[in-house]
Amino acid sequence: MEDNKSKFTTIFGEAGNQVLDRIRKHSPRMVDHVYDYIAGDLYQDITIDVRTRELCVISSLASQGGLTEQLTVHIKTARRNGVSKEEIIAAIETVGVYAGVPRALNALFTAIEIFDAES
């Protein structure tokens, strides 16, 4: 478990840990599941790299709408793994075509806040 926790921190950084810290007391099982499946299995699959995986996750979260906290973690994770602002914006713009402009706009607002905080 500790190894998967370290892997999780390496991938998602402090933003990911903050999310899990909020639920740890109430749902340690969910925390363990995230460590085991996401960090210990899914993100260890080298079929696609973390950059590509994060663009997929950002697109998925943006298309669902209302998932600002999760979208924030994954945009930050994408940036930590070398995804450019322009690539993130392009992915979100594409979401607008398939999932609706309002969802894409909300995702862009989240991305812009993160980009502004980086500056």
MOPAC internal coordinates of N, CA, C and O (Angstrom, degrees):
PM7 1SCF
backbone

  N    0.0000 0     0.00 0     0.00 0    0    0    0
  C    1.4623 1     0.00 0     0.00 0    1    0    0
  C    1.5290 1   111.14 1     0.00 0    2    1    0
  O    1.2310 1   120.67 1   134.93 1    3    2    1
  N    1.3271 1   116.32 1   -45.07 1    3    2    1
  C    1.4678 1   119.58 1  -178.49 1    5    3    2
  C    1.5212 1   111.47 1   -59.44 1    6    5    3
  O    1.2310 1   120.55 1   141.83 1    7    6    5
  N    1.3383 1   116.55 1   -38.17 1    7    6    5
  C    1.4472 1   119.92 1   178.78 1    9    7    6
  C    1.5273 1   110.75 1   -63.30 1   10    9    7
  O    1.2310 1   120.02 1   138.33 1   11   10    9
  N    1.3376 1   117.56 1   -41.67 1   11   10    9
  C    1.4592 1   120.85 1   177.91 1   13   11   10
  C    1.5226 1   111.46 1   -67.48 1   14   13   11
  O    1.2310 1   120.63 1   147.55 1   15   14   13
  N    1.3213 1   116.40 1   -32.45 1   15   14   13
  C    1.4722 1   119.74 1   175.86 1   17   15   14
  C    1.5279 1   109.65 1   -65.12 1   18   17   15
  O    1.2310 1   120.16 1   138.16 1   19   18   17
  N    1.3079 1   117.31 1   -41.84 1   19   18   17
  C    1.4683 1   121.11 1   177.29 1   21   19   18
  C    1.5234 1   110.89 1   -64.18 1   22   21   19
  O    1.2310 1   120.76 1   138.17 1   23   22   21
  N    1.3361 1   116.16 1   -41.83 1   23   22   21
  C    1.4621 1   120.44 1   177.61 1   25   23   22
  C    1.5261 1   109.99 1   -61.14 1   26   25   23
  O    1.2310 1   120.92 1   137.10 1   27   26   25
  N    1.3374 1   115.85 1   -42.90 1   27   26   25
  C    1.4594 1   120.75 1   179.46 1   29   27   26
  C    1.5278 1   110.49 1   -59.19 1   30   29   27
  O    1.2310 1   120.65 1   132.16 1   31   30   29
  N    1.3222 1   116.36 1   -47.84 1   31   30   29
  C    1.4575 1   121.25 1  -179.67 1   33   31   30
  C    1.5211 1   110.99 1   -62.02 1   34   33   31
  O    1.2310 1   120.24 1   139.96 1   35   34   33
  N    1.3060 1   117.14 1   -40.04 1   35   34   33
  C    1.4631 1   120.72 1   177.96 1   37   35   34
  C    1.5231 1   110.92 1   -61.43 1   38   37   35
  O    1.2310 1   120.34 1   137.97 1   39   38   37
  N    1.3158 1   116.95 1   -42.03 1   39   38   37
  C    1.4631 1   121.54 1  -177.55 1   41   39   38
  C    1.5260 1   111.49 1   -75.45 1   42   41   39
  O    1.2310 1   120.38 1   128.01 1   43   42   41
  N    1.3321 1   116.89 1   -51.99 1   43   42   41
  C    1.4710 1   121.64 1  -168.09 1   45   43   42
  C    1.5208 1   114.93 1  -102.55 1   46   45   43
  O    1.2310 1   120.12 1   167.96 1   47   46   45
  N    1.3225 1   117.38 1   -12.04 1   47   46   45
  C    1.4545 1   120.41 1   176.97 1   49   47   46
  C    1.5141 1   114.09 1    64.03 1   50   49   47
  O    1.2310 1   121.38 1    19.51 1   51   50   49
  N    1.3066 1   114.96 1  -160.49 1   51   50   49
  C    1.4607 1   121.78 1  -176.04 1   53   51   50
  C    1.5223 1   112.41 1   -65.11 1   54   53   51
  O    1.2310 1   119.89 1   145.74 1   55   54   53
  N    1.3277 1   117.81 1   -34.26 1   55   54   53
  C    1.4759 1   120.38 1  -179.74 1   57   55   54
  C    1.5260 1   110.49 1   -60.67 1   58   57   55
  O    1.2310 1   120.05 1   138.27 1   59   58   57
  N    1.3164 1   117.52 1   -41.73 1   59   58   57
  C    1.4578 1   120.88 1   178.00 1   61   59   58
  C    1.5135 1   112.30 1   -67.94 1   62   61   59
  O    1.2310 1   120.60 1   138.06 1   63   62   61
  N    1.3214 1   116.46 1   -41.94 1   63   62   61
  C    1.4657 1   120.12 1   178.65 1   65   63   62
  C    1.5270 1   111.95 1   -63.52 1   66   65   63
  O    1.2310 1   119.97 1   143.62 1   67   66   65
  N    1.3100 1   117.67 1   -36.38 1   67   66   65
  C    1.4626 1   120.46 1   179.05 1   69   67   66
  C    1.5213 1   111.38 1   -62.30 1   70   69   67
  O    1.2310 1   120.36 1   140.97 1   71   70   69
  N    1.3276 1   116.92 1   -39.03 1   71   70   69
  C    1.4664 1   120.14 1   177.71 1   73   71   70
  C    1.5261 1   109.80 1   -63.38 1   74   73   71
  O    1.2310 1   120.15 1   132.32 1   75   74   73
  N    1.3246 1   117.32 1   -47.68 1   75   74   73
  C    1.4582 1   120.22 1  -178.35 1   77   75   74
  C    1.5241 1   111.96 1   -67.47 1   78   77   75
  O    1.2310 1   120.01 1   145.62 1   79   78   77
  N    1.3200 1   117.59 1   -34.38 1   79   78   77
  C    1.4626 1   120.60 1   177.38 1   81   79   78
  C    1.5282 1   111.57 1   -61.21 1   82   81   79
  O    1.2310 1   120.37 1   147.52 1   83   82   81
  N    1.3133 1   116.91 1   -32.48 1   83   82   81
  C    1.4659 1   121.28 1  -179.75 1   85   83   82
  C    1.5260 1   112.53 1   -68.78 1   86   85   83
  O    1.2310 1   120.21 1   153.03 1   87   86   85
  N    1.3242 1   117.20 1   -26.97 1   87   86   85
  C    1.4665 1   118.99 1  -177.13 1   89   87   86
  C    1.5298 1   113.78 1  -107.81 1   90   89   87
  O    1.2310 1   120.02 1   168.27 1   91   90   89
  N    1.3249 1   117.56 1   -11.73 1   91   90   89
  C    1.4644 1   122.31 1  -172.40 1   93   91   90
  C    1.5275 1   113.08 1   -51.61 1   94   93   91
  O    1.2310 1   119.41 1   133.35 1   95   94   93
  N    1.3135 1   118.72 1   -46.65 1   95   94   93
  C    1.4661 1   123.23 1  -176.99 1   97   95   94
  C    1.5313 1   111.01 1   -63.20 1   98   97   95
  O    1.2310 1   120.55 1   142.45 1   99   98   97
  N    1.3103 1   116.55 1   -37.55 1   99   98   97
  C    1.4589 1   120.90 1  -173.96 1  101   99   98
  C    1.5221 1   113.48 1   -92.60 1  102  101   99
  O    1.2310 1   120.07 1   153.38 1  103  102  101
  N    1.3276 1   117.47 1   -26.62 1  103  102  101
  C    1.4664 1   120.32 1  -177.00 1  105  103  102
  C    1.5232 1   111.39 1  -145.43 1  106  105  103
  O    1.2310 1   120.64 1  -110.66 1  107  106  105
  N    1.3313 1   116.38 1    69.34 1  107  106  105
  C    1.4636 1   118.37 1   178.15 1  109  107  106
  C    1.5334 1   111.92 1   -61.02 1  110  109  107
  O    1.2310 1   120.36 1   152.72 1  111  110  109
  N    1.3173 1   116.92 1   -27.28 1  111  110  109
  C    1.4657 1   120.39 1   177.84 1  113  111  110
  C    1.5256 1   111.02 1   -62.87 1  114  113  111
  O    1.2310 1   120.17 1   138.74 1  115  114  113
  N    1.3398 1   117.28 1   -41.26 1  115  114  113
  C    1.4637 1   119.99 1   178.85 1  117  115  114
  C    1.5244 1   110.13 1   -65.93 1  118  117  115
  O    1.2310 1   120.26 1   139.63 1  119  118  117
  N    1.3159 1   117.10 1   -40.37 1  119  118  117
  C    1.4655 1   120.90 1   178.07 1  121  119  118
  C    1.5233 1   109.72 1   -60.31 1  122  121  119
  O    1.2310 1   120.74 1   132.92 1  123  122  121
  N    1.3429 1   116.18 1   -47.08 1  123  122  121
  C    1.4685 1   119.86 1   178.54 1  125  123  122
  C    1.5256 1   111.08 1   -61.07 1  126  125  123
  O    1.2310 1   120.46 1   140.10 1  127  126  125
  N    1.3274 1   116.72 1   -39.90 1  127  126  125
  C    1.4622 1   121.03 1   179.02 1  129  127  126
  C    1.5326 1   110.72 1   -61.72 1  130  129  127
  O    1.2310 1   120.78 1   135.78 1  131  130  129
  N    1.3121 1   116.12 1   -44.22 1  131  130  129
  C    1.4704 1   120.11 1   179.25 1  133  131  130
  C    1.5250 1   109.83 1   -62.19 1  134  133  131
  O    1.2310 1   120.50 1   133.72 1  135  134  133
  N    1.3182 1   116.65 1   -46.28 1  135  134  133
  C    1.4634 1   119.36 1   178.96 1  137  135  134
  C    1.5276 1   111.14 1   -60.39 1  138  137  135
  O    1.2310 1   120.85 1   131.80 1  139  138  137
  N    1.3358 1   115.98 1   -48.20 1  139  138  137
  C    1.4638 1   119.93 1  -174.74 1  141  139  138
  C    1.5224 1   112.44 1   -69.94 1  142  141  139
  O    1.2310 1   120.41 1   128.29 1  143  142  141
  N    1.3325 1   116.83 1   -51.71 1  143  142  141
  C    1.4629 1   118.82 1  -173.68 1  145  143  142
  C    1.5215 1   112.50 1   -80.73 1  146  145  143
  O    1.2310 1   120.31 1   128.35 1  147  146  145
  N    1.3286 1   117.02 1   -51.65 1  147  146  145
  C    1.4657 1   118.63 1  -174.36 1  149  147  146
  C    1.5202 1   111.01 1   -72.00 1  150  149  147
  O    1.2310 1   120.37 1   125.41 1  151  150  149
  N    1.3334 1   116.90 1   -54.59 1  151  150  149
  C    1.4709 1   119.07 1  -176.41 1  153  151  150
  C    1.5215 1   112.34 1   -80.31 1  154  153  151
  O    1.2310 1   120.14 1   144.11 1  155  154  153
  N    1.3323 1   117.33 1   -35.89 1  155  154  153
  C    1.4531 1   120.33 1  -174.53 1  157  155  154
  C    1.5161 1   114.90 1   -87.50 1  158  157  155
  O    1.2310 1   120.41 1   162.92 1  159  158  157
  N    1.3326 1   116.83 1   -17.08 1  159  158  157
  C    1.4656 1   119.72 1  -176.92 1  161  159  158
  C    1.5270 1   111.64 1  -126.75 1  162  161  159
  O    1.2310 1   120.24 1   110.50 1  163  162  161
  N    1.3191 1   117.14 1   -69.50 1  163  162  161
  C    1.4616 1   121.39 1  -172.15 1  165  163  162
  C    1.5268 1   112.80 1   -55.42 1  166  165  163
  O    1.2310 1   120.36 1   128.20 1  167  166  165
  N    1.3227 1   116.92 1   -51.80 1  167  166  165
  C    1.4579 1   120.14 1  -176.25 1  169  167  166
  C    1.5238 1   112.99 1   -78.44 1  170  169  167
  O    1.2310 1   120.02 1   176.52 1  171  170  169
  N    1.3337 1   117.57 1    -3.48 1  171  170  169
  C    1.4678 1   120.80 1   174.34 1  173  171  170
  C    1.5254 1   111.19 1   -90.68 1  174  173  171
  O    1.2310 1   120.70 1   168.51 1  175  174  173
  N    1.3351 1   116.27 1   -11.49 1  175  174  173
  C    1.4696 1   121.38 1   177.43 1  177  175  174
  C    1.5245 1   108.28 1   -73.26 1  178  177  175
  O    1.2310 1   120.47 1   -61.63 1  179  178  177
  N    1.3212 1   116.71 1   118.37 1  179  178  177
  C    1.4618 1   120.95 1  -174.85 1  181  179  178
  C    1.5289 1   113.17 1   -89.97 1  182  181  179
  O    1.2310 1   120.48 1  -170.63 1  183  182  181
  N    1.3364 1   116.69 1     9.37 1  183  182  181
  C    1.4605 1   119.49 1   178.98 1  185  183  182
  C    1.5244 1   110.66 1   -57.09 1  186  185  183
  O    1.2310 1   120.87 1   137.77 1  187  186  185
  N    1.3277 1   115.94 1   -42.23 1  187  186  185
  C    1.4676 1   120.59 1   170.41 1  189  187  186
  C    1.5188 1   108.35 1  -127.27 1  190  189  187
  O    1.2310 1   120.64 1   -32.14 1  191  190  189
  N    1.3204 1   116.38 1   147.86 1  191  190  189
  C    1.4615 1   119.82 1  -177.67 1  193  191  190
  C    1.5338 1   110.80 1   -78.35 1  194  193  191
  O    1.2310 1   121.19 1   -11.10 1  195  194  193
  N    1.3135 1   115.33 1   168.90 1  195  194  193
  C    1.4625 1   121.04 1  -177.89 1  197  195  194
  C    1.5248 1   111.29 1   -60.29 1  198  197  195
  O    1.2310 1   119.77 1   141.84 1  199  198  197
  N    1.3197 1   118.04 1   -38.16 1  199  198  197
  C    1.4700 1   121.46 1   179.21 1  201  199  198
  C    1.5312 1   110.31 1   -56.82 1  202  201  199
  O    1.2310 1   121.01 1   129.02 1  203  202  201
  N    1.3271 1   115.68 1   -50.98 1  203  202  201
  C    1.4623 1   120.88 1  -178.08 1  205  203  202
  C    1.5242 1   110.34 1   -66.25 1  206  205  203
  O    1.2310 1   120.72 1   137.11 1  207  206  205
  N    1.3180 1   116.23 1   -42.89 1  207  206  205
  C    1.4661 1   120.56 1   179.43 1  209  207  206
  C    1.5304 1   109.97 1   -59.71 1  210  209  207
  O    1.2310 1   120.19 1   137.44 1  211  210  209
  N    1.3154 1   117.25 1   -42.56 1  211  210  209
  C    1.4665 1   119.90 1  -179.22 1  213  211  210
  C    1.5299 1   111.92 1   -66.83 1  214  213  211
  O    1.2310 1   119.88 1   143.32 1  215  214  213
  N    1.3192 1   117.83 1   -36.68 1  215  214  213
  C    1.4688 1   119.46 1   175.40 1  217  215  214
  C    1.5304 1   110.48 1   -63.72 1  218  217  215
  O    1.2310 1   120.34 1   142.31 1  219  218  217
  N    1.3316 1   116.95 1   -37.69 1  219  218  217
  C    1.4703 1   120.41 1   175.34 1  221  219  218
  C    1.5285 1   110.90 1   -63.67 1  222  221  219
  O    1.2310 1   120.65 1   135.37 1  223  222  221
  N    1.3224 1   116.36 1   -44.63 1  223  222  221
  C    1.4626 1   120.60 1  -178.85 1  225  223  222
  C    1.5314 1   110.41 1   -65.27 1  226  225  223
  O    1.2310 1   120.20 1   135.44 1  227  226  225
  N    1.3233 1   117.22 1   -44.56 1  227  226  225
  C    1.4671 1   120.89 1   178.37 1  229  227  226
  C    1.5240 1   109.88 1   -58.14 1  230  229  227
  O    1.2310 1   120.17 1   134.68 1  231  230  229
  N    1.3099 1   117.27 1   -45.32 1  231  230  229
  C    1.4630 1   120.81 1   179.56 1  233  231  230
  C    1.5232 1   111.37 1   -62.26 1  234  233  231
  O    1.2310 1   120.70 1   137.33 1  235  234  233
  N    1.3131 1   116.27 1   -42.67 1  235  234  233
  C    1.4624 1   120.59 1  -179.95 1  237  235  234
  C    1.5229 1   111.51 1   -64.79 1  238  237  235
  O    1.2310 1   120.28 1   132.47 1  239  238  237
  N    1.3114 1   117.06 1   -47.53 1  239  238  237
  C    1.4663 1   120.62 1  -179.97 1  241  239  238
  C    1.5227 1   111.26 1   -64.03 1  242  241  239
  O    1.2310 1   120.61 1   136.85 1  243  242  241
  N    1.3204 1   116.45 1   -43.15 1  243  242  241
  C    1.4674 1   120.45 1   179.36 1  245  243  242
  C    1.5228 1   110.67 1   -61.71 1  246  245  243
  O    1.2310 1   120.36 1   141.03 1  247  246  245
  N    1.3198 1   116.91 1   -38.97 1  247  246  245
  C    1.4711 1   119.89 1  -177.16 1  249  247  246
  C    1.5236 1   111.82 1   -70.83 1  250  249  247
  O    1.2310 1   119.89 1   155.44 1  251  250  249
  N    1.3249 1   117.82 1   -24.56 1  251  250  249
  C    1.4645 1   120.53 1   178.70 1  253  251  250
  C    1.5299 1   111.82 1   -80.29 1  254  253  251
  O    1.2310 1   120.46 1   151.21 1  255  254  253
  N    1.3087 1   116.72 1   -28.79 1  255  254  253
  C    1.4586 1   121.20 1  -179.48 1  257  255  254
  C    1.5209 1   112.06 1    72.66 1  258  257  255
  O    1.2310 1   120.76 1   -26.97 1  259  258  257
  N    1.3213 1   116.15 1   153.03 1  259  258  257
  C    1.4561 1   121.54 1   174.36 1  261  259  258
  C    1.5175 1   115.91 1    72.02 1  262  261  259
  O    1.2310 1   119.64 1  -165.48 1  263  262  261
  N    1.3037 1   118.30 1    14.52 1  263  262  261
  C    1.4655 1   121.70 1  -177.17 1  265  263  262
  C    1.5246 1   110.37 1  -115.47 1  266  265  263
  O    1.2310 1   121.10 1  -132.30 1  267  266  265
  N    1.3131 1   115.50 1    47.70 1  267  266  265
  C    1.4609 1   121.62 1  -173.14 1  269  267  266
  C    1.5184 1   113.17 1   -57.69 1  270  269  267
  O    1.2310 1   120.10 1   136.37 1  271  270  269
  N    1.3256 1   117.42 1   -43.63 1  271  270  269
  C    1.4651 1   119.61 1  -177.24 1  273  271  270
  C    1.5277 1   111.05 1   -63.70 1  274  273  271
  O    1.2310 1   120.45 1   135.53 1  275  274  273
  N    1.3261 1   116.74 1   -44.47 1  275  274  273
  C    1.4561 1   120.14 1   179.06 1  277  275  274
  C    1.5320 1   110.80 1   -68.15 1  278  277  275
  O    1.2310 1   120.74 1   139.84 1  279  278  277
  N    1.3226 1   116.19 1   -40.16 1  279  278  277
  C    1.4649 1   120.64 1   178.15 1  281  279  278
  C    1.5295 1   110.21 1   -60.84 1  282  281  279
  O    1.2310 1   120.43 1   139.05 1  283  282  281
  N    1.3107 1   116.79 1   -40.95 1  283  282  281
  C    1.4675 1   121.52 1   177.80 1  285  283  282
  C    1.5217 1   110.96 1   -58.31 1  286  285  283
  O    1.2310 1   120.32 1   131.29 1  287  286  285
  N    1.3280 1   116.99 1   -48.71 1  287  286  285
  C    1.4654 1   120.86 1   179.97 1  289  287  286
  C    1.5243 1   110.40 1   -58.69 1  290  289  287
  O    1.2310 1   120.49 1   136.29 1  291  290  289
  N    1.3246 1   116.66 1   -43.71 1  291  290  289
  C    1.4624 1   118.95 1  -174.51 1  293  291  290
  C    1.5273 1   112.91 1   -77.03 1  294  293  291
  O    1.2310 1   119.94 1   149.88 1  295  294  293
  N    1.3138 1   117.71 1   -30.12 1  295  294  293
  C    1.4728 1   118.71 1   173.37 1  297  295  294
  C    1.5261 1   109.24 1   -67.08 1  298  297  295
  O    1.2310 1   120.40 1   137.38 1  299  298  297
  N    1.3242 1   116.84 1   -42.62 1  299  298  297
  C    1.4667 1   119.95 1   177.73 1  301  299  298
  C    1.5329 1   110.85 1   -63.88 1  302  301  299
  O    1.2310 1   120.75 1   140.39 1  303  302  301
  N    1.3271 1   116.17 1   -39.61 1  303  302  301
  C    1.4646 1   120.24 1   178.03 1  305  303  302
  C    1.5282 1   110.46 1   -64.74 1  306  305  303
  O    1.2310 1   120.81 1   137.37 1  307  306  305
  N    1.3024 1   116.05 1   -42.63 1  307  306  305
  C    1.4706 1   119.89 1   177.70 1  309  307  306
  C    1.5242 1   110.72 1   -60.24 1  310  309  307
  O    1.2310 1   120.55 1   134.75 1  311  310  309
  N    1.3087 1   116.55 1   -45.25 1  311  310  309
  C    1.4752 1   120.17 1  -179.93 1  313  311  310
  C    1.5229 1   110.40 1   -62.59 1  314  313  311
  O    1.2310 1   120.11 1   139.03 1  315  314  313
  N    1.3390 1   117.40 1   -40.97 1  315  314  313
  C    1.4640 1   121.38 1   179.00 1  317  315  314
  C    1.5278 1   111.80 1   -64.04 1  318  317  315
  O    1.2310 1   120.88 1   157.51 1  319  318  317
  N    1.3273 1   115.92 1   -22.49 1  319  318  317
  C    1.4608 1   120.93 1  -177.95 1  321  319  318
  C    1.5191 1   112.61 1  -106.25 1  322  321  319
  O    1.2310 1   120.64 1  -157.82 1  323  322  321
  N    1.3328 1   116.38 1    22.18 1  323  322  321
  C    1.4472 1   121.08 1   169.59 1  325  323  322
  C    1.5157 1   116.94 1    88.76 1  326  325  323
  O    1.2310 1   119.47 1  -170.10 1  327  326  325
  N    1.3261 1   118.62 1     9.90 1  327  326  325
  C    1.4614 1   120.13 1   177.68 1  329  327  326
  C    1.5314 1   107.76 1   -80.08 1  330  329  327
  O    1.2310 1   120.68 1   -50.62 1  331  330  329
  N    1.3147 1   116.31 1   129.38 1  331  330  329
  C    1.4657 1   120.54 1  -177.40 1  333  331  330
  C    1.5272 1   111.13 1   -77.15 1  334  333  331
  O    1.2310 1   121.39 1   -19.51 1  335  334  333
  N    1.3123 1   114.95 1   160.49 1  335  334  333
  C    1.4646 1   120.99 1   174.37 1  337  335  334
  C    1.5208 1   109.85 1   -57.00 1  338  337  335
  O    1.2310 1   120.82 1   137.38 1  339  338  337
  N    1.3145 1   116.03 1   -42.62 1  339  338  337
  C    1.4601 1   120.93 1  -177.66 1  341  339  338
  C    1.5277 1   112.11 1   -63.23 1  342  341  339
  O    1.2310 1   120.49 1   141.70 1  343  342  341
  N    1.3316 1   116.66 1   -38.30 1  343  342  341
  C    1.4670 1   120.02 1   178.11 1  345  343  342
  C    1.5296 1   110.98 1   -66.65 1  346  345  343
  O    1.2310 1   120.55 1   138.46 1  347  346  345
  N    1.3191 1   116.56 1   -41.54 1  347  346  345
  C    1.4687 1   120.32 1   178.43 1  349  347  346
  C    1.5186 1   110.32 1   -63.76 1  350  349  347
  O    1.2310 1   120.46 1   134.88 1  351  350  349
  N    1.3094 1   116.73 1   -45.12 1  351  350  349
  C    1.4678 1   120.29 1   178.96 1  353  351  350
  C    1.5199 1   110.69 1   -61.96 1  354  353  351
  O    1.2310 1   119.86 1   137.30 1  355  354  353
  N    1.3233 1   117.88 1   -42.70 1  355  354  353
  C    1.4663 1   120.74 1   179.26 1  357  355  354
  C    1.5280 1   111.32 1   -62.10 1  358  357  355
  O    1.2310 1   120.32 1   139.52 1  359  358  357
  N    1.3159 1   117.00 1   -40.48 1  359  358  357
  C    1.4675 1   120.18 1   177.80 1  361  359  358
  C    1.5233 1   110.65 1   -62.93 1  362  361  359
  O    1.2310 1   120.68 1   135.94 1  363  362  361
  N    1.3265 1   116.31 1   -44.06 1  363  362  361
  C    1.4646 1   120.39 1  -179.93 1  365  363  362
  C    1.5219 1   111.28 1   -67.48 1  366  365  363
  O    1.2310 1   120.22 1   141.39 1  367  366  365
  N    1.3174 1   117.19 1   -38.61 1  367  366  365
  C    1.4706 1   119.95 1   176.92 1  369  367  366
  C    1.5318 1   110.65 1   -60.67 1  370  369  367
  O    1.2310 1   120.52 1   141.97 1  371  370  369
  N    1.3095 1   116.62 1   -38.03 1  371  370  369
  C    1.4575 1   120.65 1   178.46 1  373  371  370
  C    1.5268 1   110.90 1   -64.95 1  374  373  371
  O    1.2310 1   120.46 1   143.00 1  375  374  373
  N    1.3179 1   116.72 1   -37.00 1  375  374  373
  C    1.4624 1   121.13 1   175.85 1  377  375  374
  C    1.5267 1   110.62 1   -56.66 1  378  377  375
  O    1.2310 1   120.47 1   142.86 1  379  378  377
  N    1.3195 1   116.70 1   -37.14 1  379  378  377
  C    1.4612 1   120.74 1  -179.27 1  381  379  378
  C    1.5080 1   113.16 1   -57.84 1  382  381  379
  O    1.2310 1   120.53 1   145.98 1  383  382  381
  N    1.3158 1   116.58 1   -34.02 1  383  382  381
  C    1.4625 1   120.98 1  -179.88 1  385  383  382
  C    1.5331 1   110.92 1   -71.32 1  386  385  383
  O    1.2310 1   120.48 1   139.52 1  387  386  385
  N    1.3167 1   116.69 1   -40.48 1  387  386  385
  C    1.4617 1   120.79 1  -171.57 1  389  387  386
  C    1.5246 1   114.30 1   -98.55 1  390  389  387
  O    1.2310 1   119.58 1   156.13 1  391  390  389
  N    1.3142 1   118.40 1   -23.87 1  391  390  389
  C    1.4659 1   120.60 1  -176.84 1  393  391  390
  C    1.5182 1   112.98 1  -120.51 1  394  393  391
  O    1.2310 1   120.28 1   170.96 1  395  394  393
  N    1.3131 1   117.06 1    -9.04 1  395  394  393
  C    1.4552 1   120.26 1   177.58 1  397  395  394
  C    1.5162 1   113.35 1   115.43 1  398  397  395
  O    1.2310 1   121.87 1   -39.49 1  399  398  397
  N    1.3118 1   114.03 1   140.51 1  399  398  397
  C    1.4643 1   121.29 1  -178.77 1  401  399  398
  C    1.5279 1   112.10 1   -62.83 1  402  401  399
  O    1.2310 1   118.20 1   138.48 1  403  402  401
  N    1.3387 1   121.03 1   -41.52 1  403  402  401
  C    1.4662 1   118.63 1   179.55 1  405  403  402
  C    1.5327 1   113.32 1   -58.03 1  406  405  403
  O    1.2310 1   119.82 1   139.86 1  407  406  405
  N    1.3095 1   117.94 1   -40.14 1  407  406  405
  C    1.4668 1   120.38 1   177.90 1  409  407  406
  C    1.5240 1   110.63 1   -66.77 1  410  409  407
  O    1.2310 1   120.74 1   139.24 1  411  410  409
  N    1.3083 1   116.18 1   -40.76 1  411  410  409
  C    1.4646 1   119.42 1   177.99 1  413  411  410
  C    1.5274 1   110.89 1   -64.52 1  414  413  411
  O    1.2310 1   120.55 1   139.00 1  415  414  413
  N    1.3234 1   116.55 1   -41.00 1  415  414  413
  C    1.4725 1   119.45 1   178.62 1  417  415  414
  C    1.5194 1   110.99 1   -61.30 1  418  417  415
  O    1.2310 1   120.04 1   135.24 1  419  418  417
  N    1.3295 1   117.52 1   -44.76 1  419  418  417
  C    1.4636 1   119.90 1   179.39 1  421  419  418
  C    1.5299 1   111.07 1   -62.44 1  422  421  419
  O    1.2310 1   120.30 1   140.49 1  423  422  421
  N    1.3217 1   117.04 1   -39.51 1  423  422  421
  C    1.4644 1   120.25 1   177.07 1  425  423  422
  C    1.5282 1   110.54 1   -65.49 1  426  425  423
  O    1.2310 1   120.35 1   140.22 1  427  426  425
  N    1.3258 1   116.93 1   -39.78 1  427  426  425
  C    1.4675 1   120.24 1   177.17 1  429  427  426
  C    1.5204 1   111.32 1   -63.08 1  430  429  427
  O    1.2310 1   120.12 1   139.90 1  431  430  429
  N    1.3295 1   117.38 1   -40.10 1  431  430  429
  C    1.4645 1   119.87 1   177.46 1  433  431  430
  C    1.5326 1   110.15 1   -59.20 1  434  433  431
  O    1.2310 1   120.50 1   137.42 1  435  434  433
  N    1.3145 1   116.65 1   -42.58 1  435  434  433
  C    1.4674 1   120.73 1   178.27 1  437  435  434
  C    1.5251 1   110.43 1   -63.75 1  438  437  435
  O    1.2310 1   120.54 1   133.27 1  439  438  437
  N    1.3265 1   116.57 1   -46.73 1  439  438  437
  C    1.4706 1   120.56 1  -179.75 1  441  439  438
  C    1.5234 1   111.12 1   -60.94 1  442  441  439
  O    1.2310 1   120.41 1   136.48 1  443  442  441
  N    1.3147 1   116.82 1   -43.52 1  443  442  441
  C    1.4692 1   121.00 1  -178.91 1  445  443  442
  C    1.5216 1   110.93 1   -62.06 1  446  445  443
  O    1.2310 1   120.01 1   139.70 1  447  446  445
  N    1.3363 1   117.58 1   -40.30 1  447  446  445
  C    1.4664 1   120.30 1   177.17 1  449  447  446
  C    1.5283 1   110.61 1   -60.32 1  450  449  447
  O    1.2310 1   120.89 1   137.86 1  451  450  449
  N    1.3196 1   115.89 1   -42.14 1  451  450  449
  C    1.4757 1   120.21 1   179.79 1  453  451  450
  C    1.5276 1   109.97 1   -67.04 1  454  453  451
  O    1.2310 1   120.06 1   135.04 1  455  454  453
  N    1.3120 1   117.48 1   -44.96 1  455  454  453
  C    1.4667 1   120.73 1   179.58 1  457  455  454
  C    1.5274 1   110.71 1   -61.94 1  458  457  455
  O    1.2310 1   120.29 1   137.66 1  459  458  457
  N    1.3237 1   117.05 1   -42.34 1  459  458  457
  C    1.4644 1   120.77 1   179.03 1  461  459  458
  C    1.5297 1   111.20 1   -62.85 1  462  461  459
  O    1.2310 1   120.34 1   141.96 1  463  462  461
  N    1.3234 1   116.96 1   -38.04 1  463  462  461
  C    1.4636 1   120.85 1   179.63 1  465  463  462
  C    1.5256 1   111.56 1   -69.69 1  466  465  463
  O    1.2310 1   120.27 1   154.61 1  467  466  465
  N    1.3220 1   117.08 1   -25.39 1  467  466  465
  C    1.4652 1   120.93 1   177.55 1  469  467  466
  C    1.5215 1   112.11 1   -71.33 1  470  469  467
  O    1.2310 1   120.97 1   152.57 1  471  470  469
  N    1.3026 1   115.74 1   -27.43 1  471  470  469
  C    1.4687 1   120.32 1  -174.13 1  473  471  470
  C    1.5016 1   113.12 1   -74.68 1  474  473  471
  O    1.2310 1   120.10 1   180.00 1  475  474  473

